[in-house]
Amino acid sequence: MAVWLMHPADRRRRTGRGLRAALASLLLPGAGQLLLGDRRRAAALLVATILVLAGGVWLLRRPPGDLLAWFVDPRVLLAALALNVVLLAGRLYAVFQAYGRGVRPPAEPVQPRGRLAAAGVGLVLGLVAVVVAAPHVAAGYYVAAAHGVVTTTFIEDARVSEVLAGDHADRGPDDGPAVTIEVPGSDVPAADPADPADPAEAVETRDNPWLHGGRITVALLGSDAGPGRTGERIDAILVVSLDPQTGDVAVFSVDRYLADLPLPSRLEEVYRTHCPQGDGWEFILALYRCADERAPEEFAAVYPAAEDPAAAAMTDVLSELLGLEVPYYAMVDMAGFVDVVDALGGVEVDLGQPVRVRISPPTAGDDWYTVDLAAGVQELDGREALAFARVRAGSGGDADRMRRQRCLVTSVADRSDVGALLRGFPTLASAIEDSVRTNIPLGMLPDLLQLGPQIDHERAVTVGFGPPEYRGPDHRPDVERIRDRVTEVLADPGTAATAESAETGAEVCR
C-alpha cells in the first residue's frame, strides 16, 4: 500500500508504537528493540547496558578514598569524559533507532502527517532527548570542572623536581642535608646518591617526607586580601602534619606577630635588605607582602622555580622555626574561605562563650556585617566561620583566635567526606580555582585524598605557638622550645595530647 494512502489510524498506531519503543529504550537501552522483535540489536544494547551497570556497582563499592583519588586524576577524568560521550551517543542511538523502527517497516519512509501532529511528535522526541542528555551533561560538567581545577591549581608532575630543586637552591650550611630521591610521576629517574657519574638524572632537594612515604606536612596560609585592603598579609598561619602510616595528625598554629624570626641562610640578606623593621613589617604576617610587593625580583632569584616566591619564603621560614620540613603550602583569601565552607555545608563548633563581631565583607560590593553567635553547639556558614576565625575580642586575644583557627581546620576536614565534596562541588571547584594557590604536586593529590578516611580528626593534636609560653613581650619566639614541642608531638601524639599546651581536635572546638 502506498504510504500516502495509509489510513490515519494506522499512522497513529505506528507513531504510538515508535514512541513506546523509544520510551522503553530510554529506561533501559535495548528494551525498545526487544519489544519490536529486533533481537540481535536488543541483545547487543542490553549486554552493553549490563556491563555499564556492573561497572557502576563496582565503583560504588570502592572505598571513598579511591573515588576521591580518581576524581582528581587528570587521566581518569579525561577517560571519564570520553566514556560519557560514548554512553550519551549510545543511549541516543538506542532511543531514536527504536522510534524509527517502530513508526515504519524498514523499506518504507516516514508517514506524512499534519503539522500539528508532527509538532507534537517532535516535542515528545525533543523531551526524550533532553531527558537522555541531562545526566550526561551534568556528569560532563562535573568532570570537566574537576579537570580544570586540578590542572590549574596544582603543580604539574613534570615540574615537581624542577620546583623542589629550585626552591632549595643555594642552600646554606644550616639549611638541612641534601638527598637524591625519585619524584613519582616525573620523568626524572632515581640516581644513586653515592654515584656522581650521572648528575643530570638526579633530583637534588631536601629530604622530602611526602615522597618517601613519611610525614605529609603542609602550611595553610590564610590571606587577609579583600575589598578595601591594601596588599596581602597572612592573617592565619597553620602547619598540618600527617603520618600516613598511623593516621595521626598534628596542627600547629603560629602566632602572626612573631618577630626576629630564624631565617634560612639564603634568605638573610634579601630579608634584611628589603623587609624593613617597624610599622609591622618585622612580623611574620608581613613577610609575604614584603616578598610579593617590595622585592619580588630579589625573592624570585632566591626561589627561581617557584610560581609564588613569597609563599616559598613563608614555608622556608616556617621550616626553620619549627625544625620541621614544610615543603608545601595552600593559600586561600577571605572570599575563597567563605565559599569553601559554604560548599561543604558549613562547619560545626561548640562555642564556650557568645561571639559578637562586626567584620568587613569578603567580596567587593558587599556591606560590613555583624555576626552574633550564642554559646553552645553552632552550625556556621562561610561568613560566620570567617568572623569566628578573625575575631580578636575577649580576654584571650590572639591566643584564642589561633585556637579558633585550629578548630576550623579540624572541623572543615571533618566535613570533607565524599558526599559533601560531591554535593558542593560546583561552588567548591570555583572557589578553589579562583582563590586557592598551592604548590602541592598534582600527581600526589590522589594519594593524599586516599588517606582521608583513615584520619580521625577528633584525635588530631593541636598546639598554638604564641604568648606567653612560646613568645615573649618583645615578640621574639622561643625557637628551641617550639622545636622541642614539635618533636614531642610528632614522636608521641597520644602523650602530647595530654600536655597543658595541646588539645585534640574535639577539645579545641569547645
SULCOR-V118702 format. One record per residue. N is the residue number from 1. RES is the residue in one letter. OMEGA is omega in radians with two decimals (NA if undefined). Layout:
N	RES	OMEGA
N	RES	OMEGA
This chain:
1	M	3.11
2	A	-3.07
3	V	-3.05
4	W	3.07
5	L	-3.11
6	M	-3.13
7	H	3.14
8	P	3.14
9	A	3.12
10	D	3.09
11	R	3.12
12	R	3.13
13	R	3.14
14	R	3.10
15	T	3.10
16	G	3.11
17	R	3.13
18	G	-3.14
19	L	3.10
20	R	3.13
21	A	3.13
22	A	3.13
23	L	3.10
24	A	3.12
25	S	3.02
26	L	-3.13
27	L	-3.13
28	L	-3.12
29	P	-3.11
30	G	-3.12
31	A	3.11
32	G	3.11
33	Q	3.13
34	L	3.10
35	L	-3.10
36	L	3.12
37	G	3.12
38	D	-2.94
39	R	-3.09
40	R	3.14
41	R	3.11
42	A	-3.13
43	A	-3.13
44	A	-3.12
45	L	-3.13
46	L	3.09
47	V	3.11
48	A	3.14
49	T	-3.14
50	I	3.12
51	L	3.12
52	V	3.12
53	L	3.10
54	A	3.08
55	G	3.10
56	G	3.09
57	V	3.13
58	W	3.12
59	L	-3.11
60	L	3.14
61	R	3.12
62	R	3.08
63	P	-3.13
64	P	3.14
65	G	3.11
66	D	3.14
67	L	3.12
68	L	-3.14
69	A	3.12
70	W	-3.08
71	F	3.12
72	V	3.07
73	D	-3.07
74	P	-3.14
75	R	3.10
76	V	-3.13
77	L	3.10
78	L	3.09
79	A	3.12
80	A	3.07
81	L	3.14
82	A	3.13
83	L	3.13
84	N	3.11
85	V	3.13
86	V	3.14
87	L	3.11
88	L	3.13
89	A	3.13
90	G	3.14
91	R	3.09
92	L	3.10
93	Y	-3.11
94	A	-3.10
95	V	-3.02
96	F	3.04
97	Q	3.11
98	A	3.11
99	Y	-3.11
100	G	3.14
101	R	-3.10
102	G	-3.05
103	V	-3.13
104	R	2.92
105	P	-3.06
106	P	-3.03
107	A	-3.07
108	E	3.08
109	P	3.09
110	V	-3.09
111	Q	3.07
112	P	-3.14
113	R	3.14
114	G	-3.09
115	R	-3.10
116	L	3.14
117	A	3.14
118	A	3.12
119	A	3.13
120	G	3.11
121	V	3.13
122	G	3.13
123	L	3.14
124	V	-3.14
125	L	3.10
126	G	3.10
127	L	3.09
128	V	3.13
129	A	3.12
130	V	3.13
131	V	3.11
132	V	-3.00
133	A	-3.00
134	A	-3.12
135	P	3.13
136	H	3.08
137	V	3.12
138	A	3.13
139	A	3.12
140	G	3.11
141	Y	3.14
142	Y	-3.07
143	V	3.13
144	A	3.11
145	A	3.12
146	A	3.12
147	H	3.12
148	G	-3.13
149	V	-3.02
150	V	-3.11
151	T	3.11
152	T	-3.08
153	T	-3.05
154	F	-3.06
155	I	-3.10
156	E	-3.11
157	D	-3.08
158	A	-3.12
159	R	-3.07
160	V	-3.10
161	S	-3.14
162	E	-3.08
163	V	-3.12
164	L	3.13
165	A	-3.12
166	G	-3.13
167	D	-3.08
168	H	3.10
169	A	3.07
170	D	3.12
171	R	3.02
172	G	-3.08
173	P	-3.11
174	D	-3.02
175	D	3.08
176	G	-3.07
177	P	3.05
178	A	3.08
179	V	3.09
180	T	-3.07
181	I	3.03
182	E	3.14
183	V	-3.13
184	P	3.10
185	G	3.12
186	S	3.13
187	D	-3.08
188	V	-3.12
189	P	3.10
190	A	3.07
191	A	3.12
192	D	-3.12
193	P	-3.11
194	A	-3.08
195	D	-3.09
196	P	-3.03
197	A	-3.05
198	D	-3.04
199	P	-3.09
200	A	-3.09
201	E	-3.09
202	A	3.04
203	V	-3.10
204	E	-3.13
205	T	3.00
206	R	3.07
207	D	-3.08
208	N	-3.06
209	P	-3.10
210	W	-3.09
211	L	-3.14
212	H	-3.10
213	G	3.11
214	G	-3.09
215	R	3.04
216	I	-3.05
217	T	-3.08
218	V	3.02
219	A	3.06
220	L	-3.05
221	L	3.10
222	G	-3.12
223	S	3.10
224	D	3.12
225	A	-3.13
226	G	-3.11
227	P	3.08
228	G	-3.13
229	R	3.13
230	T	3.11
231	G	-3.07
232	E	3.08
233	R	3.12
234	I	-3.02
235	D	3.13
236	A	-3.11
237	I	3.12
238	L	3.09
239	V	-3.13
240	V	-3.14
241	S	-3.05
242	L	2.99
243	D	-3.07
244	P	-3.09
245	Q	-3.06
246	T	-3.04
247	G	3.12
248	D	-3.12
249	V	3.02
250	A	3.11
251	V	3.12
252	F	3.02
253	S	-3.05
254	V	3.13
255	D	-3.11
256	R	-3.14
257	Y	2.99
258	L	3.10
259	A	-3.10
260	D	-3.00
261	L	2.99
262	P	-3.04
263	L	2.95
264	P	-3.04
265	S	-3.10
266	R	-3.13
267	L	-2.96
268	E	-3.05
269	E	-3.09
270	V	3.13
271	Y	-3.11
272	R	-3.08
273	T	-2.94
274	H	-3.13
275	C	-3.02
276	P	3.05
277	Q	-3.09
278	G	-3.12
279	D	3.08
280	G	-3.09
281	W	-3.09
282	E	-3.08
283	F	-3.12
284	I	3.14
285	L	-3.10
286	A	-3.09
287	L	-3.12
288	Y	-3.11
289	R	3.12
290	C	-3.11
291	A	-3.05
292	D	-3.03
293	E	-2.98
294	R	-3.07
295	A	-3.09
296	P	-3.12
297	E	-3.12
298	E	3.11
299	F	3.09
300	A	3.10
301	A	3.10
302	V	3.14
303	Y	-2.97
304	P	-3.09
305	A	-3.07
306	A	3.05
307	E	3.10
308	D	-3.11
309	P	3.14
310	A	3.10
311	A	3.08
312	A	3.09
313	A	3.11
314	M	-3.13
315	T	3.11
316	D	3.14
317	V	3.10
318	L	3.08
319	S	-3.12
320	E	-3.11
321	L	-3.03
322	L	-3.03
323	G	-3.08
324	L	3.14
325	E	3.12
326	V	-3.02
327	P	-2.99
328	Y	3.10
329	Y	2.94
330	A	-3.02
331	M	-3.11
332	V	3.09
333	D	-3.02
334	M	-3.13
335	A	3.12
336	G	3.11
337	F	3.13
338	V	-3.11
339	D	3.14
340	V	-3.14
341	V	3.13
342	D	-3.13
343	A	3.14
344	L	3.11
345	G	3.14
346	G	3.10
347	V	-3.14
348	E	3.08
349	V	3.11
350	D	-3.04
351	L	3.10
352	G	3.14
353	Q	3.14
354	P	3.10
355	V	3.05
356	R	-3.08
357	V	3.01
358	R	-2.94
359	I	3.12
360	S	-3.06
361	P	3.11
362	P	-3.11
363	T	-3.11
364	A	3.09
365	G	3.12
366	D	3.13
367	D	2.98
368	W	-3.11
369	Y	-3.13
370	T	3.08
371	V	-3.11
372	D	-3.06
373	L	3.10
374	A	3.08
375	A	-3.14
376	G	-3.11
377	V	-3.10
378	Q	3.03
379	E	-3.05
380	L	2.97
381	D	-3.03
382	G	-3.12
383	R	3.11
384	E	3.12
385	A	3.10
386	L	3.11
387	A	3.12
388	F	-3.11
389	A	-2.98
390	R	-3.06
391	V	3.12
392	R	-3.09
393	A	3.10
394	G	-3.04
395	S	-3.08
396	G	3.12
397	G	-3.08
398	D	3.11
399	A	3.08
400	D	3.12
401	R	3.11
402	M	3.11
403	R	3.13
404	R	3.13
405	Q	3.07
406	R	3.08
407	C	-3.11
408	L	3.11
409	V	-3.13
410	T	3.14
411	S	3.10
412	V	3.11
413	A	-3.13
414	D	3.14
415	R	-3.00
416	S	3.05
417	D	-3.06
418	V	-3.10
419	G	-3.13
420	A	3.14
421	L	-3.13
422	L	-3.14
423	R	-3.09
424	G	-2.96
425	F	-3.11
426	P	3.13
427	T	-3.12
428	L	-3.13
429	A	3.13
430	S	-3.13
431	A	-3.13
432	I	-3.09
433	E	-3.06
434	D	-2.90
435	S	-3.10
436	V	3.04
437	R	-3.10
438	T	3.02
439	N	3.08
440	I	-3.12
441	P	-3.12
442	L	-3.09
443	G	-3.13
444	M	-3.11
445	L	3.10
446	P	3.13
447	D	3.13
448	L	-3.11
449	L	3.11
450	Q	-3.14
451	L	-3.03
452	G	-3.06
453	P	-3.08
454	Q	-3.12
455	I	3.06
456	D	-3.05
457	H	-3.12
458	E	3.14
459	R	3.13
460	A	3.12
461	V	-3.12
462	T	-3.14
463	V	3.07
464	G	3.14
465	F	-3.13
466	G	-3.11
467	P	-0.09
468	P	-3.00
469	E	-3.03
470	Y	3.14
471	R	3.13
472	G	3.14
473	P	3.09
474	D	3.11
475	H	3.12
476	R	3.14
477	P	3.00
478	D	-2.97
479	V	-3.10
480	E	-3.13
481	R	3.11
482	I	-3.12
483	R	3.12
484	D	-3.12
485	R	3.09
486	V	-3.14
487	T	3.14
488	E	-3.10
489	V	-3.09
490	L	-3.11
491	A	-3.08
492	D	-3.07
493	P	-3.10
494	G	3.11
495	T	-3.11
496	A	-3.10
497	A	-3.14
498	T	-3.14
499	A	-3.06
500	E	-3.05
501	S	-3.10
502	A	3.09
503	E	3.04
504	T	3.12
505	G	3.12
506	A	-3.08
507	E	-3.02
508	V	-3.14
509	C	3.11
510	R	NA
